[in-house]
Amino acid sequence: MSSQVFTADITNAEQPDVAECLQQLITTDPSAEVYKHCAVMPTSGLDVALIPDADITTLQIEAGTSVDFEFFEFVFQALQAANTEYTVVNLFDSSTGSSHTFDTSLDLDIEFDDKTIAFLGDLEEDLGEVAEILEDVTIQQAVDSSTELVVTGENVDPAQLALAQKLNLLVITEYHFWECINQF
């Protein structure tokens, strides 16, 4: 039988937000907070496991080929929203022998000036400090139609992430944001 296997090698699985996200993902319960906004939730046929090994925990989801790619993209975005750090995230399709590697590298060439940026969740830094560093930026604490970029801290409202996804916005973590700022 053909299958798809999603694997994410996670280096910070013990971090509270990441651990909570992983626990909800492995339940495959559509009413779990992490899945509430998943438009393509498979109704059956998911085999989910967490495999701890030394400093890496692997999230593995095996599903039939009838499961849409969008479901795996949703899982990847849920992990990103929890500030998950990875060594690799991959989806293998045995029916075609093909593999999709999710881009986990940090793009440091993100332009922030003159943007409307929503900062969501609990942030390590004060938004006043962010406003002082960036020029001509509109800072929001919720996503709306004027938002151009989303920066996530911990404990982000899943409805806000779902709206950002629906609006096809770039969502980055606070860590990623500061990496971009500190490169100059």
VENPE-V976445 format. One record per pair of residues at least 6 apart in sequence whose C-alpha atoms are under 8 Angstrom apart, sorted by the first residue. I is the first residue (numbers start at 1). GAP is how many residues later the second one is. If there is no record, write none. Layout:
i->I gap->GAP
i->I gap->GAP
//
This chain:
i->2 gap->62
i->2 gap->63
i->2 gap->91
i->2 gap->92
i->2 gap->93
i->3 gap->59
i->3 gap->60
i->3 gap->61
i->3 gap->62
i->3 gap->90
i->3 gap->91
i->3 gap->92
i->4 gap->58
i->4 gap->59
i->4 gap->60
i->4 gap->61
i->4 gap->87
i->4 gap->88
i->4 gap->89
i->4 gap->90
i->5 gap->55
i->5 gap->56
i->5 gap->57
i->5 gap->58
i->5 gap->86
i->5 gap->87
i->5 gap->88
i->6 gap->53
i->6 gap->54
i->6 gap->55
i->6 gap->56
i->6 gap->66
i->6 gap->83
i->6 gap->84
i->6 gap->85
i->6 gap->86
i->7 gap->51
i->7 gap->52
i->7 gap->53
i->7 gap->54
i->7 gap->81
i->7 gap->82
i->7 gap->83
i->7 gap->84
i->8 gap->50
i->8 gap->51
i->8 gap->52
i->8 gap->78
i->8 gap->79
i->8 gap->80
i->8 gap->81
i->8 gap->82
i->9 gap->47
i->9 gap->48
i->9 gap->49
i->9 gap->50
i->9 gap->77
i->9 gap->78
i->9 gap->79
i->9 gap->80
i->10 gap->46
i->10 gap->47
i->10 gap->48
i->10 gap->49
i->10 gap->74
i->10 gap->75
i->10 gap->76
i->10 gap->77
i->10 gap->78
i->11 gap->44
i->11 gap->45
i->11 gap->46
i->11 gap->73
i->11 gap->74
i->11 gap->75
i->11 gap->76
i->12 gap->6
i->12 gap->44
i->12 gap->72
i->12 gap->73
i->12 gap->74
i->13 gap->6
i->13 gap->9
i->13 gap->43
i->13 gap->44
i->13 gap->71
i->17 gap->65
i->17 gap->66
i->17 gap->137
i->17 gap->138
i->18 gap->61
i->18 gap->64
i->18 gap->65
i->18 gap->66
i->21 gap->13
i->21 gap->57
i->21 gap->58
i->21 gap->61
i->22 gap->37
i->22 gap->57
i->24 gap->8
i->24 gap->9
i->24 gap->10
i->25 gap->9
i->25 gap->10
i->25 gap->23
i->25 gap->50
i->26 gap->22
i->26 gap->23
i->26 gap->24
i->28 gap->7
i->28 gap->18
i->28 gap->20
i->29 gap->6
i->30 gap->6
i->30 gap->11
i->33 gap->125
i->34 gap->44
i->34 gap->124
i->35 gap->6
i->36 gap->122
i->37 gap->121
i->37 gap->122
i->37 gap->125
i->38 gap->33
i->38 gap->36
i->40 gap->28
i->40 gap->30
i->40 gap->31
i->41 gap->30
i->42 gap->25
i->42 gap->29
i->45 gap->18
i->45 gap->19
i->46 gap->15
i->46 gap->16
i->46 gap->17
i->46 gap->18
i->47 gap->14
i->47 gap->15
i->47 gap->16
i->48 gap->11
i->48 gap->12
i->48 gap->13
i->48 gap->14
i->49 gap->9
i->49 gap->10
i->49 gap->11
i->49 gap->12
i->50 gap->7
i->50 gap->8
i->50 gap->9
i->50 gap->10
i->51 gap->6
i->51 gap->7
i->51 gap->8
i->51 gap->9
i->52 gap->6
i->65 gap->28
i->65 gap->30
i->72 gap->19
i->76 gap->26
i->80 gap->92
i->80 gap->93
i->81 gap->71
i->81 gap->75
i->81 gap->80
i->81 gap->91
i->81 gap->92
i->82 gap->72
i->82 gap->73
i->82 gap->74
i->83 gap->69
i->83 gap->70
i->83 gap->71
i->83 gap->90
i->86 gap->18
i->87 gap->17
i->88 gap->13
i->88 gap->14
i->88 gap->16
i->89 gap->12
i->89 gap->13
i->89 gap->14
i->89 gap->15
i->90 gap->9
i->90 gap->10
i->90 gap->11
i->90 gap->12
i->91 gap->8
i->91 gap->9
i->91 gap->10
i->91 gap->11
i->92 gap->6
i->92 gap->7
i->92 gap->8
i->93 gap->6
i->106 gap->70
i->107 gap->73
i->108 gap->68
i->108 gap->71
i->108 gap->72
i->108 gap->75
i->109 gap->71
i->110 gap->70
i->112 gap->22
i->112 gap->25
i->113 gap->21
i->113 gap->22
i->113 gap->23
i->113 gap->24
i->114 gap->21
i->114 gap->22
i->114 gap->23
i->114 gap->24
i->115 gap->21
i->115 gap->22
i->115 gap->23
i->115 gap->32
i->115 gap->33
i->115 gap->34
i->116 gap->21
i->116 gap->22
i->116 gap->23
i->116 gap->24
i->116 gap->30
i->116 gap->31
i->116 gap->32
i->116 gap->33
i->117 gap->20
i->117 gap->21
i->117 gap->22
i->117 gap->23
i->117 gap->30
i->117 gap->31
i->117 gap->32
i->117 gap->33
i->117 gap->34
i->118 gap->21
i->118 gap->22
i->118 gap->23
i->118 gap->24
i->118 gap->25
i->118 gap->29
i->118 gap->30
i->118 gap->31
i->118 gap->32
i->118 gap->33
i->119 gap->20
i->119 gap->21
i->119 gap->22
i->119 gap->23
i->119 gap->31
i->119 gap->32
i->119 gap->33
i->119 gap->34
i->120 gap->21
i->120 gap->22
i->120 gap->30
i->120 gap->31
i->120 gap->32
i->120 gap->33
i->120 gap->36
i->120 gap->37
i->120 gap->40
i->121 gap->31
i->121 gap->32
i->121 gap->33
i->121 gap->34
i->121 gap->35
i->121 gap->36
i->122 gap->30
i->122 gap->31
i->122 gap->32
i->122 gap->33
i->122 gap->34
i->123 gap->29
i->123 gap->30
i->123 gap->31
i->123 gap->51
i->124 gap->29
i->131 gap->6
i->131 gap->8
i->140 gap->7
i->142 gap->18
i->143 gap->7
i->143 gap->17
i->143 gap->20
i->143 gap->21
i->144 gap->19
i->145 gap->22
i->147 gap->22
i->148 gap->21
i->148 gap->22
i->149 gap->20
i->149 gap->21
i->149 gap->22
i->150 gap->14
i->150 gap->19
i->150 gap->20
i->150 gap->21
i->150 gap->22
i->151 gap->20
i->151 gap->21
i->151 gap->22
i->151 gap->23
i->151 gap->26
i->152 gap->19
i->152 gap->20
i->152 gap->21
i->152 gap->22
i->153 gap->20
i->153 gap->21
i->164 gap->6
i->164 gap->7
//
